[in-house]
Amino acid sequence: MNDLADGFARHLVDWAATLGAPADSRALLDTVARRLATATSAGHVCVPLAALAGAGSSPPEGDVPPTPEEAPRGWDKDVLADEDAPGGHAAVAGLRARLLASGVVIDAAQAVAGRSAHPLVVDAGGRLYLRRHFDQERALGAALVARARGAAVAGSPARAGNAGVADEVPPPPALLATLFPPRPGAVPDWQKCAVLLALHGRLTVISGGPGTGKTTTVAALLACLLEAQPALRIALAAPTGKAAARMLEALRQRAQTLPAALAARLPTEAFTVHRLLGVTAEPGRFRHHADNPLAVDVLVVDEASMLDLALATRLVDALPPAARLVLLGDKDQLAAVEAGAVFAELSAECVFSAPMRARLGLSPGSGSASTGVLADSVIWLTESHRFRADSGIGRLATDIRAGRGEAALAWLAAGQDASAGWIADAEARPSAATLACIEAGYAAYFDLLRAGLGGAGGVEVAAAMHAFERFRVLVAVRDGGRGLAALNAWLEGRLRALLGLAPDRSAAGRWYPGRPVIVLANDYLLGLFNGDIGLCLPDASGALRVFFPAPDGGFRAVAPLRLPAHDTAFALTVHKSQGSEFEEVALVLPAQPLRVLTRELLYTGVTRAARKVTVAGAGEVFVAGCAARTLRASGLRERMREAAEGG
């Protein structure tokens, strides 16, 4: 990354020099360009000038503090706003002036007013952007606000932009009563509220942790929509193939509770977002866009927290103006690998207008008069049906999400709940106890392989996949003794030894019965997508093939040599595990605190487990991870506010 940042900085400084920029502006640009390049590679959309003003040297890569308005706990807002302090208003104003004088930075108002070739943009809030990120953020913000304000609740003030938009779908009382029977007490049925909210408008953002009923809510919503409009064109999508397949399977299960006529109309296929948009030979270009929109009336996107800014912008751009968009995700999970934290920003605030509260049957609250840009478009599901808040996994997830690392560690170490275990392991490489836990997790899979390979019938693919998918090792990093490569190598060695296979470092030796494989690149000809997982097993003739789950419930066999980029998948990074669920998980922490180890990563890893999670690591590493937050510098909410105000 340093080479790319250096090259980017040199290019901008040379550009500024040809424009006759002052020497002090060029010198500043050299430092700022490097900081911006490293920040965007770390997932930030922009860099607040308050993080740059008065700084003579760069902090660690990706460590970009927020503006005073966005400062979380731990940042001193008074210092950031101090006129005389580094990063204060006076320093920021001076930095802004010097950057604008470079000739390669333009003010956001000027950028919006007309076309220009300036590669960098600084907005009124003191955020410095790459031009493409500013343009994407502005386009996405405007599109989301227009969609959110496309329908009005009866009795609420008229909103602009309603012309030509289909009326909201009236809730079907009989079907809703069947899907959501009356509940005792005064606790709201938030799943039913989410359905009513989505029937109202063209944008609905539903955030909820594991087991809170997001898929159940979607099944009910689609049933209500199809009862009113049987010919609706509905599409299901997710950022990865694994997440798309899991969404479709979950929807099929929920469909069993619906009337048969409605269940038969539900979608029978789910797409990756890239496949839905239609990948072309030109990188970053898709077949579907504003001038060639998707032929859909309703689009449901699961695991939306994995959407980066660029992909979210292209997806919304390709959606017909009158179509409904439903985004599902967990605002507390990890953000996208690429720049942006779109879902977290969209779901950060859940407020309802007074008419909407009445529609949902909620008592009037302090937020009933809210006029937020996404008011009446966001809802949180908070009741987990998978595990209680005080159960092992539920309690651990709650403590991590709240940053209560020391309390969580003390509770884990006490061993009070069988569903959440702790292995104190401060070694550079996993301890014997950690390795024993991991091997025990795969024992059923390894036993099945040994029995099947030695028997006349061979290994049954469905049984092998079921045994493998019940357990997974998750890690935070790829390298090091406690990283992805080391654990995959160790597990590979254990399986080969159990099967009586000698070590083999040749190309052919990489393939052996039972090797799990994760696809790392999309291959549209083969129908394989980033995140798909398959198992290498002998086919009927004894030849090794990699078997992947097929949409019809069966399996597809692919020759190993035909696979796109791939890796062994006994262990996965927590990022790659998003969109997956396993009965049991072993989460192996790095040997020391790292910037990548945050509460969002720990929360995501822990909540991949449905029945049991075991965390292995040093106590201080776990506590430090719970204390660290993933902060993504962005201005999407500001762009939405500007769009709402007509700016």
C-alpha positions in Angstrom: 0.0 0.0 0.0 2.9 2.4 0.7 4.0 2.2 -2.9 0.5 3.0 -4.1 0.2 5.9 -1.6 3.6 7.3 -2.6 2.7 7.1 -6.3 -0.7 8.8 -5.8 1.0 11.6 -3.8 3.7 12.1 -6.4 1.1 12.3 -9.2 -1.0 14.9 -7.3 2.1 17.0 -6.4 3.3 17.0 -10.0 -0.2 18.0 -11.1 -0.3 20.8 -8.6 3.2 22.0 -9.8 2.0 22.2 -13.4 -0.8 24.5 -12.2 1.6 26.8 -10.4 0.6 25.9 -6.8 2.6 27.5 -4.0 5.4 25.4 -2.5 3.6 25.2 0.9 0.5 23.8 -0.7 2.5 21.2 -2.7 4.3 20.1 0.5 1.1 19.8 2.4 -0.6 17.9 -0.5 2.3 15.4 -0.5 1.5 14.4 3.1 -2.3 14.7 2.9 -2.5 12.5 -0.3 -0.6 9.7 1.4 -2.9 9.9 4.4 -6.0 9.9 2.2 -4.7 6.9 0.2 -4.0 4.8 3.3 -7.3 5.8 4.9 -9.4 4.7 1.9 -7.5 1.4 1.8 -8.5 1.0 5.4 -12.2 1.4 4.5 -12.7 5.2 5.1 -14.6 7.2 2.5 -12.9 10.4 3.5 -10.5 12.0 5.9 -11.7 14.8 8.3 -9.4 17.8 8.1 -9.5 17.9 11.9 -7.4 14.7 11.8 -4.8 16.3 9.5 -4.5 19.9 10.7 -1.4 20.6 12.6 -0.1 17.0 12.2 3.5 16.9 11.2 3.5 13.1 10.9 1.1 10.5 10.0 -0.5 8.2 12.6 -0.8 4.5 12.0 -2.4 3.5 8.7 -6.1 3.8 8.8 -6.2 5.6 12.2 -8.4 8.5 11.1 -10.2 10.4 13.9 -13.7 11.8 13.3 -14.8 15.3 13.1 -16.0 17.0 16.3 -19.6 16.3 15.4 -18.9 12.6 14.9 -16.5 12.0 17.8 -17.4 8.9 19.8 -16.4 8.2 23.4 -12.7 8.6 23.9 -12.3 11.7 21.6 -12.3 15.1 23.2 -14.7 17.2 21.3 -13.6 20.3 23.0 -10.0 19.8 21.9 -11.1 19.0 18.3 -13.1 22.2 18.3 -10.5 24.4 20.1 -9.4 27.3 17.9 -5.8 27.0 19.0 -5.4 23.2 19.3 -4.1 21.1 16.4 -7.2 20.1 14.5 -9.2 23.1 15.9 -11.3 25.4 13.7 -8.5 27.8 12.9 -6.1 25.1 12.0 -8.7 23.4 9.8 -9.5 26.6 8.0 -5.8 27.2 7.3 -5.4 23.6 6.0 -8.5 24.0 3.8 -7.1 27.2 2.3 -3.8 25.7 1.5 -5.4 22.6 -0.1 -7.7 24.7 -2.3 -4.7 26.7 -3.4 -3.0 23.6 -4.7 -5.4 23.6 -7.7 -6.2 19.9 -7.4 -8.7 20.3 -4.5 -12.1 21.8 -5.1 -14.8 22.9 -2.7 -17.9 20.6 -2.6 -20.3 23.4 -3.6 -18.2 24.1 -6.7 -18.0 20.4 -7.5 -21.7 20.1 -7.3 -22.3 23.2 -9.4 -20.4 22.1 -12.5 -18.0 19.6 -14.0 -14.3 19.8 -13.2 -11.2 17.7 -13.3 -10.3 18.2 -9.7 -9.4 14.8 -8.2 -10.0 15.8 -4.6 -13.1 17.4 -2.9 -13.4 19.1 0.5 -17.0 19.5 1.8 -18.4 22.1 4.2 -18.0 19.7 7.1 -14.2 19.6 6.6 -14.1 16.1 5.0 -11.5 15.5 2.3 -12.6 13.0 -0.4 -11.3 11.3 -3.5 -13.6 12.7 -6.2 -15.2 9.4 -7.0 -16.1 8.7 -3.4 -17.7 12.1 -3.0 -19.7 11.6 -6.2 -20.8 8.1 -5.1 -21.8 9.3 -1.7 -23.8 12.2 -3.1 -25.6 10.0 -5.7 -26.4 7.4 -3.1 -27.6 9.9 -0.5 -29.9 11.6 -3.0 -31.3 8.3 -4.3 -32.0 7.0 -0.9 -33.7 10.2 0.3 -35.9 10.2 -2.9 -36.9 6.6 -2.3 -37.5 7.1 1.4 -39.8 10.0 0.7 -41.7 8.4 -2.2 -44.8 7.5 -0.2 -46.6 9.3 2.6 -48.5 8.0 5.6 -52.1 8.9 5.5 -52.5 12.1 7.6 -48.9 13.1 7.5 -47.6 16.2 5.7 -47.3 15.8 1.9 -43.8 15.0 0.8 -42.1 16.1 -2.4 -41.4 13.6 -5.2 -44.6 11.5 -5.0 -45.7 12.1 -8.5 -46.0 8.8 -10.4 -45.2 6.6 -7.4 -47.5 3.7 -6.7 -49.7 4.0 -3.7 -48.7 2.2 -0.5 -50.0 -1.4 -0.1 -52.9 -1.6 2.4 -52.1 -4.1 5.1 -54.2 -7.3 4.7 -55.8 -7.8 8.1 -56.7 -11.5 7.8 -53.2 -12.5 6.6 -51.5 -10.3 9.1 -53.6 -11.9 11.9 -52.5 -15.3 10.7 -48.9 -14.5 10.4 -48.7 -12.4 13.6 -51.1 -13.7 16.2 -51.9 -11.3 19.1 -49.2 -11.3 21.7 -49.8 -11.0 25.5 -48.8 -7.8 27.2 -47.9 -4.5 25.7 -44.6 -5.4 24.1 -44.7 -4.5 20.4 -44.4 -7.2 17.8 -41.4 -5.6 15.9 -41.6 -8.1 13.1 -45.1 -7.1 12.4 -44.1 -3.4 12.7 -41.4 -4.0 10.1 -43.9 -5.5 7.7 -46.2 -2.6 8.1 -43.4 -0.2 7.7 -42.2 -1.8 4.4 -45.8 -1.9 3.0 -45.8 1.9 3.5 -42.8 3.0 1.5 -40.2 2.3 -1.1 -37.2 2.0 1.3 -37.0 -0.1 4.4 -33.9 -0.8 6.4 -34.3 -3.7 8.9 -31.4 -4.2 11.3 -31.4 -7.1 13.7 -28.9 -9.5 15.3 -28.9 -13.3 14.7 -32.2 -14.9 15.3 -34.2 -11.8 15.5 -36.5 -12.9 12.6 -35.3 -10.9 9.6 -36.1 -13.7 7.2 -39.4 -14.4 8.9 -40.3 -10.7 8.5 -39.3 -10.8 4.8 -41.4 -13.9 4.1 -44.4 -12.2 5.7 -43.8 -9.0 3.9 -43.6 -10.7 0.5 -46.7 -12.7 1.3 -48.6 -9.5 2.0 -47.3 -7.8 -1.2 -48.1 -10.9 -3.3 -51.6 -11.1 -1.9 -52.3 -7.5 -3.1 -50.3 -7.8 -6.3 -49.8 -11.4 -7.5 -47.8 -10.5 -10.5 -45.1 -8.6 -8.6 -41.5 -9.2 -9.8 -39.4 -9.9 -6.7 -35.6 -10.4 -6.6 -33.5 -11.7 -3.7 -29.8 -10.7 -3.5 -26.8 -10.7 -1.1 -23.2 -9.6 -1.4 -21.9 -13.2 -1.5 -23.0 -16.5 -2.9 -23.0 -18.1 0.5 -25.2 -15.4 1.9 -27.6 -15.5 -1.1 -28.0 -19.3 -0.8 -28.6 -19.1 3.0 -31.2 -16.4 2.5 -33.0 -18.5 -0.1 -33.0 -21.6 2.1 -34.2 -19.7 5.1 -37.0 -18.2 3.0 -38.0 -21.7 1.8 -38.3 -22.8 5.4 -40.4 -19.8 6.4 -42.6 -20.4 3.3 -44.0 -23.5 4.9 -45.9 -21.3 7.4 -47.6 -19.4 4.5 -50.7 -20.2 2.6 -49.8 -22.5 -0.3 -50.9 -20.1 -3.0 -48.7 -17.4 -1.7 -45.7 -19.7 -0.9 -45.8 -20.9 -4.6 -45.2 -17.3 -5.8 -42.1 -16.6 -3.7 -38.8 -16.3 -5.5 -37.0 -19.6 -6.2 -33.6 -18.1 -6.8 -31.3 -15.7 -5.0 -28.5 -13.8 -6.7 -25.2 -12.2 -5.7 -25.4 -8.5 -6.1 -22.8 -8.6 -8.9 -24.7 -11.3 -10.7 -28.0 -9.4 -10.3 -26.5 -6.3 -11.8 -24.8 -8.2 -14.6 -21.1 -8.1 -14.7 -19.5 -7.0 -18.0 -16.0 -7.3 -19.4 -15.2 -3.8 -18.3 -14.2 -3.7 -14.6 -16.6 -1.8 -12.4 -19.3 -1.7 -15.1 -22.6 -3.5 -14.9 -25.2 -4.3 -17.5 -28.0 -2.8 -15.3 -27.9 0.9 -14.4 -30.2 3.9 -14.4 -30.6 3.8 -18.2 -31.1 0.0 -18.2 -32.8 -0.7 -14.8 -33.5 -4.0 -13.3 -36.9 -5.6 -14.2 -38.0 -5.8 -10.6 -40.8 -4.4 -8.4 -39.3 -5.5 -5.1 -35.6 -6.1 -4.2 -34.6 -7.7 -0.9 -30.9 -7.5 -0.1 -29.7 -9.6 2.8 -26.4 -9.1 4.7 -26.4 -5.5 3.6 -23.7 -4.6 6.1 -21.3 -6.1 3.6 -22.2 -3.5 0.9 -19.5 -1.0 0.3 -20.2 2.5 -1.0 -19.4 1.8 -4.6 -21.6 -1.3 -4.8 -24.4 0.2 -2.9 -24.4 3.2 -5.2 -24.6 1.0 -8.3 -27.3 -1.2 -6.9 -29.6 1.7 -6.0 -28.8 3.4 -9.3 -30.0 0.2 -11.2 -33.3 0.0 -9.3 -36.4 1.4 -10.9 -37.7 4.6 -9.1 -41.0 3.0 -8.1 -39.5 -0.3 -6.9 -39.4 -1.2 -3.2 -35.9 -1.7 -1.7 -35.6 -3.7 1.5 -32.2 -3.9 3.1 -31.5 -6.5 5.8 -28.5 -6.6 8.1 -27.0 -6.2 11.5 -25.7 -2.7 12.2 -23.3 -4.0 14.9 -21.5 -6.4 12.5 -18.3 -5.8 10.6 -18.6 -3.2 7.8 -17.7 -3.9 4.2 -14.1 -4.8 3.3 -14.0 -1.9 0.8 -14.6 1.8 1.6 -17.8 2.7 3.4 -20.1 1.5 6.2 -23.4 2.2 4.4 -25.7 -0.1 6.3 -24.4 1.1 9.7 -25.0 4.7 8.7 -28.5 4.1 7.3 -29.6 2.1 10.4 -27.9 4.3 13.0 -31.2 6.1 13.9 -34.6 4.5 14.2 -37.4 7.1 14.5 -41.0 7.3 13.5 -43.3 10.2 12.8 -46.5 10.5 14.8 -48.7 9.1 12.0 -46.4 6.2 11.6 -46.4 5.4 15.3 -50.2 5.3 15.1 -50.1 3.1 12.1 -47.7 0.7 13.9 -49.8 0.7 17.1 -47.0 2.2 19.1 -47.5 4.5 22.0 -46.5 8.2 21.4 -42.9 8.7 22.2 -40.3 11.5 22.4 -39.3 10.8 18.8 -42.8 10.9 17.4 -42.3 14.3 15.8 -39.0 13.4 14.2 -38.3 14.7 10.7 -35.1 12.8 10.2 -34.2 12.1 6.6 -34.9 8.4 7.0 -37.7 8.7 9.5 -40.3 5.9 8.9 -37.8 3.9 6.9 -35.6 2.2 9.5 -36.6 -0.4 12.1 -34.6 -2.4 14.6 -35.5 -6.0 15.5 -34.1 -6.6 19.0 -35.8 -9.8 20.3 -33.6 -12.9 19.5 -35.5 -16.1 18.9 -32.3 -18.1 18.5 -30.9 -17.5 22.0 -32.1 -15.5 25.0 -30.2 -12.3 25.9 -29.1 -14.0 29.1 -28.0 -17.2 27.4 -24.3 -17.9 26.8 -24.0 -16.7 23.3 -26.6 -13.9 23.7 -25.0 -12.6 26.9 -21.5 -12.7 25.4 -22.6 -10.9 22.2 -24.4 -8.2 24.3 -21.3 -7.6 26.5 -19.0 -7.4 23.5 -21.4 -5.0 21.6 -21.5 -2.8 24.7 -17.7 -2.8 25.1 -17.8 -4.6 28.5 -14.7 -6.7 27.8 -13.5 -7.2 31.4 -17.0 -8.3 32.6 -17.3 -10.6 29.6 -13.9 -12.1 30.2 -14.6 -12.8 33.9 -17.9 -14.4 33.0 -16.4 -16.5 30.3 -13.5 -17.7 32.5 -15.9 -18.7 35.2 -17.5 -21.2 32.8 -21.0 -20.5 33.9 -22.7 -21.4 30.6 -21.8 -24.5 28.5 -22.6 -22.6 25.2 -19.8 -20.1 25.7 -16.4 -21.3 26.5 -13.0 -19.7 27.2 -9.5 -21.1 26.6 -6.7 -19.0 28.2 -4.1 -19.2 25.5 -1.4 -16.4 25.4 1.1 -18.4 23.3 2.4 -17.3 19.9 1.0 -20.5 18.4 -2.3 -22.1 19.6 -1.8 -24.1 22.8 -2.5 -27.8 23.1 -5.9 -27.1 24.6 -6.9 -24.8 21.7 -5.8 -27.4 19.1 -7.6 -30.2 20.9 -10.8 -28.0 20.9 -10.4 -27.5 17.1 -9.8 -31.1 16.4 -12.8 -32.1 18.5 -14.9 -29.8 16.4 -14.0 -31.6 13.2 -14.0 -35.1 14.8 -17.3 -36.1 13.2 -16.2 -34.9 9.8 -12.9 -36.6 10.0 -14.5 -39.9 11.2 -17.0 -39.8 8.3 -14.2 -39.4 5.8 -12.2 -42.3 7.3 -15.2 -44.6 7.3 -16.3 -43.6 3.8 -13.0 -43.8 2.1 -12.5 -47.3 3.5 -16.0 -48.6 2.6 -17.5 -49.9 -0.6 -20.1 -47.1 -0.9 -17.7 -44.2 -0.7 -18.4 -40.8 1.0 -21.9 -39.5 0.6 -21.6 -35.8 -0.4 -24.6 -34.5 1.5 -23.5 -36.3 4.7 -20.0 -34.9 4.4 -21.2 -31.4 3.8 -23.6 -31.6 6.7 -20.8 -32.8 9.0 -18.3 -30.2 7.8 -20.7 -27.2 8.0 -21.6 -27.8 11.7 -18.3 -26.4 12.9 -15.8 -23.8 11.9 -12.6 -22.2 13.1 -12.6 -18.4 12.8 -9.6 -16.1 13.0 -8.9 -12.4 12.9 -5.8 -12.4 10.7 -4.3 -14.4 7.9 -0.6 -14.5 8.9 1.2 -15.6 12.0 1.1 -18.7 14.2 -2.5 -18.0 15.1 -3.6 -16.9 11.7 -5.5 -18.5 8.8 -2.6 -20.0 6.9 -1.1 -21.7 10.0 -4.4 -23.2 11.2 -5.4 -24.5 7.8 -2.0 -26.1 7.4 -2.2 -27.8 10.8 -5.7 -29.1 10.1 -4.7 -30.3 6.7 -1.8 -32.2 8.2 -4.1 -33.8 10.8 -6.6 -35.0 8.2 -3.9 -36.3 5.9 -2.4 -38.3 8.8 -5.7 -39.7 9.8 -6.4 -40.8 6.2 -2.9 -42.3 5.9 -1.8 -39.9 3.2 1.9 -38.9 3.1 2.9 -35.2 3.0 2.9 -34.1 -0.7 4.0 -30.6 -1.7 3.4 -31.1 -5.4 0.6 -29.4 -7.3 -1.4 -32.6 -7.4 -0.8 -33.2 -3.7 -2.8 -30.1 -2.8 -5.9 -32.1 -3.6 -6.9 -34.8 -1.2 -10.2 -36.3 0.0 -12.0 -34.0 2.4 -10.2 -30.8 1.6 -12.6 -27.9 2.1 -12.3 -25.0 -0.4 -13.5 -21.4 -0.4 -13.8 -19.6 -3.7 -12.1 -16.2 -3.7 -13.2 -14.8 -7.1 -16.4 -14.8 -9.1 -16.6 -17.1 -12.1 -19.8 -16.6 -13.9 -19.3 -19.3 -16.5 -18.9 -21.9 -13.8 -21.6 -20.2 -11.6 -19.2 -20.0 -8.7 -18.9 -16.9 -6.6 -16.7 -15.3 -3.9 -17.4 -17.0 -0.6 -18.8 -20.3 -2.0 -17.5 -23.4 -0.1 -17.1 -26.8 -1.6 -15.6 -30.2 -0.6 -13.0 -32.2 -2.5 -14.3 -35.8 -2.6 -14.0 -38.7 -5.0 -16.8 -39.1 -7.5 -18.3 -42.4 -8.6 -15.3 -43.2 -10.7 -12.9 -42.4 -7.9 -11.7 -39.1 -9.5 -11.4 -36.1 -7.1 -13.9 -33.4 -7.7 -15.0 -30.4 -5.7 -18.7 -30.5 -4.8 -20.6 -27.3 -4.3 -24.2 -27.0 -3.2 -26.6 -26.4 -6.1 -29.7 -24.2 -6.0 -32.0 -27.2 -6.3 -30.6 -28.8 -3.1 -28.2 -31.1 -4.9 -24.5 -30.7 -5.6 -22.4 -29.7 -8.6 -19.0 -31.4 -9.2 -16.2 -29.2 -10.6 -12.7 -30.5 -11.6 -10.1 -28.9 -9.3 -8.1 -27.5 -12.2 -11.1 -25.5 -13.4 -11.6 -23.6 -10.1 -11.1 -19.9 -9.9 -8.9 -18.4 -7.2 -9.5 -20.4 -4.0 -8.1 -21.4 -0.6 -8.4 -24.1 2.0 -11.3 -23.5 4.3 -11.0 -25.4 7.5 -10.4 -22.0 9.1 -12.0 -18.7 7.8 -11.4 -15.1 8.6 -14.3 -13.6 10.5 -14.8 -11.3 7.4 -15.3 -14.3 5.2 -17.7 -16.0 7.6 -20.2 -13.2 7.4 -23.5 -14.5 6.0 -22.8 -18.0 7.5 -24.1 -19.8 10.6 -22.5 -22.9 12.2 -23.7 -25.0 15.2 -20.3 -24.5 16.9 -17.5 -22.0 16.4 -13.9 -21.8 17.7 -12.7 -18.2 17.6 -8.9 -18.0 17.8 -7.6 -14.5 18.8 -4.3 -13.2 17.6 -1.3 -13.3 20.0 -1.4 -9.5 20.7 -3.9 -6.6 20.2 -4.1 -5.5 16.6 -6.1 -2.7 15.0 -8.2 -5.3 13.0 -9.4 -6.8 16.3 -12.4 -4.7 17.2 -15.7 -5.3 19.1 -17.4 -5.5 15.7 -15.1 -8.4 14.6 -15.6 -10.2 18.0 -19.3 -9.7 17.9 -19.5 -11.0 14.3 -17.4 -14.0 15.1 -19.3 -15.0 18.2 -22.7 -14.6 16.6 -21.8 -17.0 13.8 -22.4 -19.8 16.3 -26.0 -21.0 16.9 -25.3 -23.5 19.7 -21.8 -23.0 21.1 -18.8 -20.7 20.8 -15.3 -21.1 22.3 -13.0 -18.2 22.4 -9.2 -18.9 22.6 -6.7 -16.2 23.4 -5.0 -14.0 26.0 -7.4 -12.1 28.3 -5.8 -8.7 27.6 -6.2 -9.3 23.8 -9.9 -10.0 24.2 -10.5 -7.0 26.5 -8.6 -4.7 24.1 -10.7 -6.0 21.2 -13.9 -5.3 23.0 -12.7 -1.7 23.7 -11.7 -0.9 20.1 -14.4 0.3 17.8 -14.5 0.2 14.0 -14.8 3.8 13.0 -15.3 4.6 9.3 -15.0 8.3 8.3 -17.9 9.2 6.0 -20.3 11.9 5.1 -23.2 9.9 3.8 -25.7 11.2 6.4 -24.6 14.7 5.6 -25.2 14.0 1.9 -28.7 12.7 2.7 -29.4 15.8 4.8 -28.3 18.0 1.9 -30.5 16.0 -0.5 -33.5 16.3 1.8 -33.0 20.1 2.0 -32.7 20.4 -1.8 -28.9 21.1 -1.7 
